[in-house]
Amino acid sequence: MGKPAWIYADSTVRHRSGTEAMLQNEDLKVLESDRRLWGTWNYVALWLSDAINIGTWMVISSIITAGDGLSWWEAWICVWIGFTIIAIFICISARTGAVYYISFPVIGRASFGIFGSLWPILNRGIMSCIWYGVQAWIGGQCVVICIRSIIPSYYYLGNTLPTSFGTNTRDFIGFMIFWSLSNIAIWFPVYKMRHLFTVKAIVVPIAGIFFFIWVVVKAKGIGAVLHQSTILPTTTNSARVWSWIIAIMSCIASCVTIIVNISDYTRFAIRPSIIFWPQMITIPFGFGITSFIGLIVGLSSKVIYGKEIWNPLDLLNTFLDNMPSITTRIGVFLISLSFCLAQLGVNIAGNSISAGCDLTALFPKYLNIRRSGYICSIVGLCICPWYLLSNSSSFLSYLSSYSTFVSAIIGVMFSDYYLVRREYLDTNELYSASKEGLYYYSYGINWRAYVAYIAGILINSVGFAGAIGASIPSAITKMYQFNFFLGLIVSGGLYYILHILSPMAVSTLPPFTIRSYQPSDVSACQQLMLDVGHPGQHYNHAIHTDMADIEKNYLQIPNAHWWVAVSNDDGRILGQVAVQPLSVSDPIYYRDMAVDERDYICELRRMATVPDAQRLGIGSRLLSVALDFARQHGYHEMRLATSFHMHKACSFYEKNGFIRGRVARYPLVEVERALQSQERFIDEHKATAVFQAGSVVPDEDQQRLDSPMNKSEFFYRQHFHRKLT
């Protein structure tokens, strides 16, 4: 008896085994158009969701209280500079996912190798789990304030937990409430989470502005607030320059991890062009404005209470001291509730989705984004984040130093994509574990990437030791302030040098042109079908039916066409593809369809690439041309059918956004008879069985599907479909 169906990540991986089962599932494959729904405002909302949180609120305060001699306005300028730099690197990294619709774990295979990519993936995934727990704990503190504003006595709840537990009953209850509610949000698919970010981007800024106005009014105006911090600290010019550098680099370190995996989000973009300006503008604007509001609120607390209270949660708790009015309690409740939403948004956007995408790649047969998100949540609970924050200075120092390791990964990936591969990836090869595969390298690991990666870490290793408490020379300490840039430049530069010294196989598009079919192409097109076909299949049948007169059956039919890819070197036809209305390609099925749908459906036909030019992107380019033609001619859906046993072809279509539909079974003897008499054998009415997508396939048929085609007395035809709108 086999394993139950629910144990698998999705229905597509159930029958995969070996290395094939380690490379792909529904969440790792090239994203189909149905899930590419994120537009400009969704990315604005994403970054506002990430920017507006308690950590950002306290960015400026952490700079001016660090003792580096910067005034509030100097610190604010550093925030704008630091997050503008982050935005630039985010946009550079985001392009890969937006162009190829793939996530960070898949992109990493190109540079680190099919299996070598697992370490960077695990590295990023673990950090996401740790941060998830930390942000959830802060969210729990927001819940405590919400409860206290309703039930004041809750703040003084007796502790029933042992001292060794590290926290008290009151705070632990708040944490568990926030943690439990967060698990509801993890359930939803990533492409639908854009709605959460949109709600947060509307609600939380309103609450933040209300908090800002409330505190400034209590302080009797912003003038008195700013006046107390307008005196410029007296430090030497050299010390001031280093203070600026330290402040800017601390801003960069706070967001460096998402540079690595921003493609986990940009793969959902409607088109690549929309990802640049929303991120380039929203990142510095969102972090700059949020930190400024946090600064003014913190400075106002000194006017009101005689001391600076930088943490907004501490300030809200102070509002609730000494028998506050019902109006104050309502105001605190609404603001703390919005902070709960802020923490939920940043935790889902920055940690849950990241961990979900990353951990999925470790065991894709059993883990999808949703399951991996819940693993992240459970790990975040099990690490007991209150212990980590009990010594917050050491913990936050380590996390900020983590950019040392991340920058080395970024350097390798940037160098590989932009310098070595010139922005071209063969997506089919990214899912291939063949030893001759383009990204297999040696045993699935690219040694060049690891040499460069280790070098990028070593350049910062002594400085990192100093950051966590070791005694090191001041010159190295100053050099370490640039750890992000040092790691990126050293790893990226060395990777490119190693490529020059020991060149990697790089997939490049051969010089070819895609044009419409010409009558002189008929022999080459027919021969191409025979070259890619197998005896006993319908390839011979094709050249004697619709391909006998391509001009008549395609070019002269309205809303149909045929294209060929022609080598610019020798004029050889390298590939072909065609589109026909469903009424022509499958008139019987067309007749049975709903009248208001059938005229908006076309069929992809006769797609093929010569064997010696496969895996070079020709098929993808031909498919792109066919899809554009279909959209321009008003089709809403494209369908196709191929042999179930043509696994490479089926995989290609899935990676390019097509969804598996029904499987029709035909007796092989009837297929052969139809081929010989040039009859249609694909009529659904002649199938002895039709298995709809998602239905249970009888064990006997499943065994035939799992066996080579020449071992079966039946022919199984796999149908695919893809929405075009």
C-alpha positions, -999 to 999 in steps of 0.1 A, spaced: 0 0 0 14 34 -10 17 65 10 -15 86 15 -19 114 -10 -20 141 16 16 135 26 29 149 -7 35 186 -13 10 185 -43 -4 161 -69 24 168 -94 52 152 -72 35 120 -61 50 98 -88 84 115 -90 113 97 -75 151 100 -71 168 133 -79 137 144 -99 117 145 -67 143 169 -52 140 197 -77 104 206 -84 69 210 -71 40 235 -77 57 262 -56 91 258 -72 82 256 -108 81 285 -132 51 305 -121 21 303 -145 3 335 -155 -27 326 -133 -6 333 -102 13 363 -116 -11 389 -102 10 415 -84 9 449 -99 26 483 -90 5 490 -60 10 455 -46 47 461 -44 41 495 -29 20 478 -3 46 451 2 73 475 11 51 498 32 41 466 50 78 458 56 88 493 65 61 502 90 70 482 121 84 488 156 120 481 145 119 508 118 101 531 143 133 530 164 160 532 137 169 569 143 168 565 180 192 536 178 216 558 158 215 589 180 217 569 213 247 548 200 271 576 212 285 583 177 278 620 179 251 625 153 221 648 157 186 637 148 186 653 114 220 638 105 207 603 116 176 609 95 197 617 64 217 585 70 184 565 70 175 579 36 209 572 22 211 537 37 177 526 25 182 541 -9 213 519 -13 192 489 -2 166 498 -28 192 498 -55 204 463 -46 169 451 -42 160 462 -77 192 445 -91 184 413 -73 146 414 -81 150 414 -118 159 377 -121 127 365 -105 105 390 -124 120 379 -158 120 342 -153 92 338 -127 113 316 -105 122 319 -68 155 323 -50 161 286 -44 158 279 -81 179 309 -91 206 298 -67 211 265 -87 226 285 -116 255 298 -95 260 273 -67 248 241 -85 218 220 -85 227 206 -50 252 232 -40 224 257 -37 210 239 -7 234 255 17 225 291 9 189 281 10 192 265 44 212 295 56 185 319 46 157 297 59 172 293 94 176 331 97 139 336 86 128 312 114 148 330 140 135 364 130 100 350 128 101 341 165 116 375 174 90 395 155 62 373 169 74 380 204 73 418 197 38 412 183 28 395 215 39 426 234 14 446 213 -13 421 222 -5 425 259 -11 463 255 -44 457 237 -56 435 265 -44 459 292 -63 488 275 -95 468 279 -87 450 312 -63 472 332 -57 445 358 -42 421 332 -10 441 333 -5 429 369 -14 392 362 4 369 386 32 348 372 25 310 372 56 301 352 89 290 368 118 315 368 138 292 345 112 296 318 125 331 311 93 350 309 60 356 327 25 344 322 12 377 310 37 381 282 36 345 273 -2 346 268 2 376 246 28 359 225 7 327 221 -23 348 210 -3 366 183 15 334 173 -18 315 169 -35 343 149 -4 345 126 -9 308 117 -42 317 100 -24 342 77 2 315 67 -26 293 53 -32 316 23 -12 313 -9 15 339 -15 -2 356 -44 -33 362 -23 -13 377 6 -10 409 -13 -44 418 2 -30 416 37 -2 440 27 -27 464 11 -48 465 43 -17 471 64 -5 498 41 -37 517 46 -45 510 83 -11 512 100 0 546 85 -33 561 96 -27 548 131 9 560 131 -1 595 120 -28 596 148 -1 585 173 22 612 160 -4 639 163 -16 628 197 19 628 212 29 662 196 -3 678 210 5 664 245 40 679 241 23 713 231 38 715 196 66 701 175 87 732 179 95 724 216 102 688 206 128 696 179 144 725 198 158 701 225 178 682 198 190 710 174 224 715 191 251 698 169 273 675 190 309 685 191 331 659 175 360 660 150 353 659 113 370 625 110 349 611 138 317 625 123 325 609 89 329 575 106 297 581 125 278 587 92 293 555 77 284 534 107 248 547 107 244 541 70 258 506 71 236 498 101 206 506 80 219 485 52 226 455 75 190 457 88 175 447 54 204 429 37 188 394 40 159 402 17 182 412 -11 190 375 -15 155 363 -18 135 392 -32 128 371 -62 104 351 -40 81 381 -43 89 396 -78 82 363 -95 45 372 -89 48 404 -110 24 408 -139 54 419 -160 91 426 -152 89 463 -159 66 471 -130 90 461 -102 116 489 -104 99 522 -95 76 509 -68 106 495 -49 130 523 -57 107 549 -43 87 531 -16 117 516 2 135 548 12 103 567 15 86 541 37 116 536 60 124 573 61 89 585 71 83 557 96 116 564 113 109 601 114 75 596 131 92 573 156 119 600 163 93 627 169 72 605 191 103 595 211 115 631 215 80 642 225 81 618 254 109 637 270 88 669 269 58 651 284 75 628 310 110 643 314 127 612 298 130 598 263 109 567 257 120 555 223 101 522 223 65 530 212 52 500 232 68 514 264 53 548 257 18 533 252 22 514 285 31 547 301 -1 562 287 -20 535 306 -4 543 339 -22 563 367 -59 556 359 -62 568 323 -94 581 308 -116 559 287 -106 580 257 -70 573 263 -76 536 267 -95 535 234 -67 554 216 -41 531 230 -61 500 221 -65 512 184 -28 521 181 -16 489 197 -40 469 175 -25 486 144 10 476 157 -3 440 159 -12 443 122 22 459 115 41 431 131 19 405 114 26 421 80 63 423 85 65 388 98 46 373 69 64 394 43 99 392 56 100 358 73 72 334 67 72 337 29 110 337 28 112 305 50 83 290 30 100 294 -3 134 284 10 126 253 30 103 240 2 135 235 -19 150 212 7 123 186 4 100 196 -25 83 162 -26 68 167 8 71 204 16 53 233 -1 53 270 9 24 266 33 39 236 51 73 253 53 56 284 66 42 264 95 76 248 101 90 284 104 62 292 128 69 262 150 107 268 150 100 304 159 81 292 189 106 265 199 136 288 200 119 307 229 126 342 214 123 358 248 156 342 257 172 358 227 159 392 235 169 390 272 204 400 260 192 421 231 225 440 225 244 408 218 216 392 198 211 423 176 248 427 172 250 391 159 221 396 135 235 428 121 268 411 116 250 384 96 253 406 65 289 393 64 276 359 53 247 371 32 268 395 11 291 367 0 260 348 -14 248 380 -31 282 386 -47 283 351 -63 247 353 -76 251 388 -90 284 379 -107 269 347 -122 238 363 -135 250 396 -148 287 390 -157 290 353 -165 256 345 -180 247 380 -193 212 377 -178 203 345 -196 192 314 -177 180 281 -192 150 274 -170 147 238 -181 182 231 -170 175 246 -136 152 216 -130 175 189 -144 196 166 -123 213 151 -154 251 148 -149 254 164 -183 232 193 -172 243 229 -175 241 236 -138 251 202 -125 289 211 -125 308 185 -103 284 162 -83 258 190 -84 281 216 -68 299 245 -84 332 247 -67 339 282 -80 309 295 -62 320 280 -29 356 292 -32 343 328 -39 317 325 -11 343 314 15 366 342 4 338 367 8 333 356 44 371 354 52 377 390 43 353 400 71 360 372 95 383 391 118 360 421 119 331 398 126 350 384 156 353 420 169 316 427 164 308 398 188 333 409 215 368 399 205 397 424 207 409 435 172 429 464 158 410 496 151 419 496 115 402 462 110 372 475 129 369 504 105 373 482 75 346 459 89 321 488 88 321 481 50 315 444 55 285 442 31 304 458 2 336 439 10 319 405 10 300 413 -22 329 427 -41 354 400 -31 330 370 -37 316 384 -69 350 395 -83 367 362 -74 338 342 -89 342 360 -123 380 355 -122 376 318 -115 352 316 -145 378 332 -167 405 308 -154 383 277 -155 353 285 -178 319 272 -170 295 260 -197 273 290 -204 240 286 -222 236 313 -248 209 317 -273 221 307 -307 218 333 -335 184 326 -349 153 344 -363 117 335 -357 96 341 -388 64 329 -404 63 297 -424 72 298 -461 62 271 -487 99 262 -491 100 251 -454 76 222 -458 102 194 -462 123 207 -432 93 210 -410 81 175 -419 115 161 -413 117 179 -379 86 160 -368 101 127 -378 134 136 -360 118 143 -327 92 115 -329 92 78 -321 79 49 -342 43 41 -336 33 76 -325 14 101 -345 44 120 -361 40 101 -394 3 108 -392 10 145 -389 30 149 -421 2 132 -441 -27 152 -426 -25 189 -415 13 192 -423 8 180 -458 -4 215 -467 7 239 -439 -2 270 -458 -38 258 -463 -43 244 -428 -27 272 -409 -18 304 -428 -51 306 -447 -73 299 -417 -84 330 -397 -66 334 -363 -42 306 -370 -5 307 -378 28 287 -381 63 299 -372 98 285 -376 130 293 -359 158 297 -385 195 297 -378 212 329 -390 244 309 -397 232 283 -421 195 289 -426 186 256 -410 152 253 -393 158 248 -356 123 247 -343 86 252 -351 53 260 -335 17 266 -347 -16 279 -334 -51 269 -346 -86 277 -334 -101 249 -314 -129 246 -340 -102 235 -365 -78 215 -343 -105 195 -324 -139 201 -340 -157 173 -320 -145 186 -286 -153 222 -299 -189 211 -307 -194 198 -271 -182 230 -254 -203 259 -242 -210 283 -270 -198 314 -252 -164 298 -245 -153 278 -274 -145 306 -299 -120 320 -274 -99 289 -272 -70 280 -294 -47 250 -295 -9 249 -296 2 225 -322 33 208 -338 58 223 -314 93 208 -319 130 217 -317 158 199 -334 176 176 -309 210 192 -312 195 227 -304 173 217 -275 178 233 -240 190 265 -255 158 285 -250 145 281 -286 113 264 -275 107 291 -249 110 318 -275 87 300 -299 62 295 -272 63 331 -263 56 341 -299 26 318 -300 12 331 -267 16 367 -278 -2 359 -311 -30 342 -292 -35 372 -269 -35 396 -298 -62 377 -316 -85 376 -287 -81 341 -274 -87 337 -236 -72 302 -233 -46 280 -250 -48 242 -249 -25 214 -261 -22 177 -259 8 154 -259 17 119 -249 17 114 -212 50 95 -215 68 125 -231 80 136 -197 104 163 -209 77 179 -230 52 177 -202 77 192 -178 84 220 -203 48 230 -206 43 229 -168 73 252 -163 58 276 -188 25 280 -170 4 253 -185 -18 232 -161 -23 195 -165 -59 186 -174 -75 153 -183 -57 121 -195 -74 101 -222 -67 64 -228 -68 48 -262 -62 12 -271 -28 11 -290 -41 -12 -317 -68 13 -325 -43 41 -326 -20 22 -350 -50 14 -372 -61 50 -373 -25 61 -381 -23 38 -411 -57 49 -425 -50 86 -417 -81 88 -396 -84 110 -365 -75 89 -334 -76 118 -310 -114 121 -308 -124 120 -272 -153 97 -281 -129 70 -291 -111 70 -258 -119 40 -236 -114 60 -205 -109 97 -195 -93 106 -162 -101 141 -151 -74 162 -134 -73 154 -97 -94 123 -100 -82 89 -87 -65 68 -114 -71 31 -111 -41 11 -100 -38 -8 -132 -37 24 -153 -13 40 -128 11 11 -133 10 16 -170 16 54 -166 46 46 -145 60 21 -170 77 29 -203 52 35 -231 64 5 -251 54 -18 -222 17 -8 -225 -11 -18 -248 -26 17 -244 -18 52 -255 -23 79 -229 -29 115 -241 -22 143 -216 -41 175 -220 -29 209 -208 -45 244 -207 -34 279 -198 -54 311 -193 -43 340 -214 -62 368 -197 
